[in-house]
Amino acid sequence: MADFRSNLKFKDYDASRILIDSIASKLTQRENEVRNMIINDIVNNGKAFVIDNVADDIKEIILALKAKNALAIAEDNNIYSIYPVSAQCSNHKVTLKDGRELKAMCAVDALGATYTFNQDTKIDSKCTECGKEIKVVVVGGNIVSLEPTDAHVLHADLNRFDNWSCSCCNTMHFFCSKEHCLEWVNKNNVCKDSNFCIDANEALSVGRMIFSDNE
């Protein structure tokens, strides 16, 4: 693992429970190229990626990406979810510095998009507990604006699951405060042994671990 991981600290949790390798580190160069092609296709066109439209060699790589948990293939054989991008409705809107907009699959994906695209980002989301608007601005890999300032993220233990889109993304939300994060966890009987209520900067570090291609 890259050096920054060994220096990560989380206020309420042992870092060893949250450390994870990047998606890119599990893929070959060609697999990463195809992954980025699909990501940009969904962002540019605003709809699912149609596997039937590509050559057989690309289809084989897509199957390899699915096996390595880099994307999910829907029953209609299209790709709606390829971390961190979703072709479906989402509470997490990300605006890239180049002006493109995308829907992120979860709060960590929204924060991690700055590393996927190597661009500054603006995030518009809302608290899953009360509906309060949450706005985040990431510049140079750092959060420079956060409203509200106590915004938290519920993060799942991704190392426990083989399919993140089915098992984790439906709980990895933004919350306006730590209190609302914990309230939602308690009301929805979310397993506290495999989920972590972390602040926005901690969640950005998780996004960096998952989506930074070179670390």
Order of alpha helices (4+ residues) and beta strands (2+ residues): alpha-alpha-beta-alpha-beta-beta-beta-beta-beta-alpha-beta-beta-beta-beta-alpha-beta-alpha-beta-alpha
